[in-house]
Amino acid sequence: MFSRLLSRLGLFAAPLFALVAAGCSKADLTVRQSTLDPKGPVAQMQYDVFMDTVWLVVVLFVLVGGLLVYAVVRFRSRPGETAAPIVEEGHGNPLVEIGLITASIGALVFIAVPTLSAIWYTDDVPAESVPKSKLSAWYGQPLDKAVAEQVLEIDVIGKQWWFRFEYPQLGLTNDAKHSVPNEMVIPKGVAVRINLRSEDVIHSFWIPKIAGKVDLMPGRKNRMWIQADQVGHYYGQCAEFCGDSHAYMLFRVEVLEPADFAKWVAAQKADAAPVAAGSKAEQGKNLFAAKSCVMCHNVGGHFGAGAFGPDLTHLASRKSLAGAWLDNRDPKAQRALEQTSPLGTEASVPVDRATFKANLIKWIGSSGIAAGADGQPTKDVKPGNRMHYYKMFNVAGLRETHQKLTADELDALAEYLLTLK
Ligand code: CUA
């Protein structure tokens, strides 16, 4: 009877155990968004708290489960046995009760001490992580703002449904027409303070391998700090439900050697190169102005009116599109590299022009702006996205402007955008 029970239990437990074991295997630690593969001190601290709790829970599980199994086996009814009288309930054993209470308090303290110290640690850059030299010396170039501070600060602004990154000390801001959408770049091994703001609803900032997660609240200033100790390409995600396209609100973090980071900052301030006269790209540039893209998007050196949507001056240098939802790299080459490179999922192939162009056409052509092969409006890439639903501006001329872009116009627009390196 008992062995039958055990084998039945095993029937349920085996697949469960396999799942748990698969979740813990080393192979699975190579997924792009894994909190079990920390690559910086903040993520490491959060991982340690998690593991402390896991071990405590394992001990409790074995203890309680063991006692339960012991009781079931030891006091089971045997064949031919008459039902034993139920033992009368007594007061119990004071020593056991005091022991259990003390053990519970001990368990709580065991979790509380690392939890509280981790909350303290992750709140702001700790003294030992503040860089030794000042920012200005470090970049070897004059900064837009006199910087007494030694810690690099990045303002993260959440919008439905993308992230805008600004580096106020380095002059990379939306006001200065140099903001950085969706792909945050940070130097390796350096503590960075992150200021979290929202321009609409609550979002949450989460890079599982580096740190996370802290909410971006409208009307409230939240902050955190991060540090990545390995160069590479990291994957982030909005972690708070924020509307239709919450699931497509992703972002990326590019971790560079400090010298490369300084070069990147300089490149961000450069204007877009002029487009060749008479080219397809020039046609696209004209369309960009005529089809009201220019109302929301800034392209440094070409158009300067837009400040609402992502800055497109260096669009073609980014590895992703549409709030990091569409990947501009060759998926096969990327997968192959991740499996062979010692960097794992942090390794990255460069953008692939054909993939990028296809993504651009899919993205700009979606949401009913362009007609599909069947003459029906094409499907949303990101439902409810503000690029296609202008109505929120409440400008009479822009109401319901579902422009029909032809395949040729989409092609020209994509060719233009691909020149924005
Ligand atoms: Cu932003 Cu979810």
Boltz pocket constraint, residues with backbone or C-beta under 6 A from the ligand:
constraints:
  - pocket:
      binder: B
      contacts: [[A, 158], [A, 159], [A, 161], [A, 202], [A, 203], [A, 204], [A, 238], [A, 239], [A, 240], [A, 241], [A, 242], [A, 243], [A, 246], [A, 247], [A, 249]]
      max_distance: 6.0
